[in-house]
């Protein structure tokens, strides 16, 4: 049985011994899960689900601990991503993959098999955090990044508004949601990657409070760092300030030097190729009017 998860025109081809339950893990993933043979992708990664109790090899070295639900181990060039939430007595799944993601095996504990009227099914693990971590590695090798930002599709292309939690990404998306010329690709995480020499922004299935998640992409025409202020203004910023603002909102595995270096190289190209500024805004309709007057949307 094969089903597919498409993000940013990249595909995870998921082979599983049992039907998945649920077939789509969360509502935000509806546009991103496809039947095998449906649609096309620039690159396909084989991902196999097996019913095997997770167990990290004794020789594997722990390189990162999220402090919450997952840990990363490495044995030579092979990565072991262990999903081990503290509320459970043992790990739920383990993803095993080389850094180039030539193949991915996800070993699910036997508790992931659930009964159903038509026979046993396998609880679907291919969602956050697994897919986001795998995408981070995949994108690092294809001039791509995951950015903590809201992506807006306009008639000119895509605009990305970046910022940490609380900066106002979801708030701004709600203010723009009723604009007929606009589409909100995502209100929390976007993929930005270079396609034929031009950066594009893509929606992802990892939304924020506004719940926006569209499986679409458009050429990227600008990146704006958000700040809620007493007035609306778009302010040019220096290259140094641009770097200072964007690095904290890019997903970078600092524990993995080679992957981090590739991501930083892409970040450098992004900052050279795409205009960047700061957007200070008031969280009301005046922000939308200001963006219209500026020609940004």
ChimeraX attribute file (.defattr): number of C-alpha atoms within 10 A of each C-alpha:
attribute: neighborCount
match mode: 1-to-1
recipient: residues
	/A:1	10
	/A:2	19
	/A:3	19
	/A:4	23
	/A:5	24
	/A:6	22
	/A:7	25
	/A:8	24
	/A:9	17
	/A:10	18
	/A:11	23
	/A:12	25
	/A:13	20
	/A:14	20
	/A:15	18
	/A:16	19
	/A:17	13
	/A:18	17
	/A:19	18
	/A:20	22
	/A:21	18
	/A:22	12
	/A:23	17
	/A:24	18
	/A:25	17
	/A:26	13
	/A:27	10
	/A:28	18
	/A:29	22
	/A:30	16
	/A:31	17
	/A:32	21
	/A:33	21
	/A:34	19
	/A:35	11
	/A:36	15
	/A:37	9
	/A:38	10
	/A:39	11
	/A:40	12
	/A:41	13
	/A:42	9
	/A:43	13
	/A:44	17
	/A:45	19
	/A:46	16
	/A:47	25
	/A:48	19
	/A:49	22
	/A:50	18
	/A:51	18
	/A:52	13
	/A:53	16
	/A:54	22
	/A:55	14
	/A:56	20
	/A:57	11
	/A:58	7
	/A:59	10
	/A:60	15
	/A:61	15
	/A:62	15
	/A:63	14
	/A:64	16
	/A:65	12
	/A:66	8
	/A:67	9
	/A:68	10
	/A:69	15
	/A:70	19
	/A:71	18
	/A:72	20
	/A:73	20
	/A:74	21
	/A:75	15
	/A:76	10
	/A:77	10
	/A:78	15
	/A:79	23
	/A:80	26
	/A:81	24
	/A:82	24
	/A:83	22
	/A:84	18
	/A:85	15
	/A:86	12
	/A:87	7
	/A:88	9
	/A:89	8
	/A:90	14
	/A:91	18
	/A:92	19
	/A:93	26
	/A:94	28
	/A:95	22
	/A:96	22
	/A:97	20
	/A:98	16
	/A:99	19
	/A:100	17
	/A:101	20
	/A:102	12
	/A:103	14
	/A:104	22
	/A:105	18
	/A:106	25
	/A:107	21
	/A:108	24
	/A:109	20
	/A:110	16
	/A:111	11
	/A:112	17
	/A:113	18
	/A:114	13
	/A:115	11
	/A:116	9
	/A:117	6
	/A:118	6
	/A:119	9
	/A:120	14
	/A:121	20
	/A:122	24
	/A:123	20
	/A:124	19
	/A:125	22
	/A:126	19
	/A:127	16
	/A:128	13
	/A:129	13
	/A:130	18
	/A:131	16
	/A:132	19
	/A:133	16
	/A:134	20
	/A:135	20
	/A:136	21
	/A:137	24
	/A:138	21
	/A:139	23
	/A:140	24
	/A:141	16
	/A:142	15
	/A:143	21
	/A:144	27
	/A:145	28
	/A:146	24
	/A:147	24
	/A:148	25
	/A:149	32
	/A:150	30
	/A:151	35
	/A:152	27
	/A:153	25
	/A:154	19
	/A:155	11
	/A:156	13
	/A:157	18
	/A:158	26
	/A:159	25
	/A:160	30
	/A:161	28
	/A:162	30
	/A:163	23
	/A:164	18
	/A:165	13
	/A:166	11
	/A:167	16
	/A:168	23
	/A:169	29
	/A:170	22
	/A:171	16
	/A:172	23
	/A:173	25
	/A:174	19
	/A:175	15
	/A:176	21
	/A:177	16
	/A:178	10
	/A:179	13
	/A:180	8
	/A:181	11
	/A:182	16
	/A:183	20
	/A:184	24
	/A:185	29
	/A:186	33
	/A:187	32
	/A:188	30
	/A:189	29
	/A:190	30
	/A:191	25
	/A:192	27
	/A:193	25
	/A:194	19
	/A:195	13
	/A:196	7
	/A:197	9
	/A:198	13
	/A:199	20
	/A:200	21
	/A:201	32
	/A:202	28
	/A:203	29
	/A:204	29
	/A:205	29
	/A:206	22
	/A:207	22
	/A:208	18
	/A:209	12
	/A:210	17
	/A:211	18
	/A:212	25
	/A:213	27
	/A:214	24
	/A:215	20
	/A:216	19
	/A:217	23
	/A:218	21
	/A:219	19
	/A:220	27
	/A:221	21
	/A:222	18
	/A:223	24
	/A:224	25
	/A:225	24
	/A:226	25
	/A:227	21
	/A:228	16
	/A:229	12
	/A:230	10
	/A:231	13
	/A:232	19
	/A:233	17
	/A:234	17
	/A:235	13
	/A:236	14
	/A:237	15
	/A:238	11
	/A:239	13
	/A:240	8
	/A:241	12
	/A:242	19
	/A:243	15
	/A:244	11
	/A:245	19
	/A:246	21
	/A:247	13
	/A:248	14
	/A:249	18
	/A:250	23
	/A:251	18
	/A:252	23
	/A:253	16
	/A:254	12
	/A:255	11
	/A:256	14
	/A:257	11
	/A:258	13
	/A:259	20
	/A:260	18
	/A:261	15
	/A:262	20
	/A:263	26
	/A:264	18
	/A:265	13
	/A:266	22
	/A:267	21
	/A:268	12
	/A:269	14
	/A:270	22
	/A:271	16
	/A:272	11
	/A:273	15
	/A:274	13
	/A:275	14
	/A:276	24
	/A:277	19
	/A:278	20
	/A:279	23
	/A:280	19
	/A:281	22
	/A:282	19
	/A:283	18
	/A:284	12
	/A:285	11
	/A:286	14
	/A:287	20
	/A:288	21
	/A:289	14
	/A:290	18
	/A:291	17
	/A:292	11
	/A:293	10
	/A:294	11
	/A:295	9
	/A:296	17
	/A:297	21
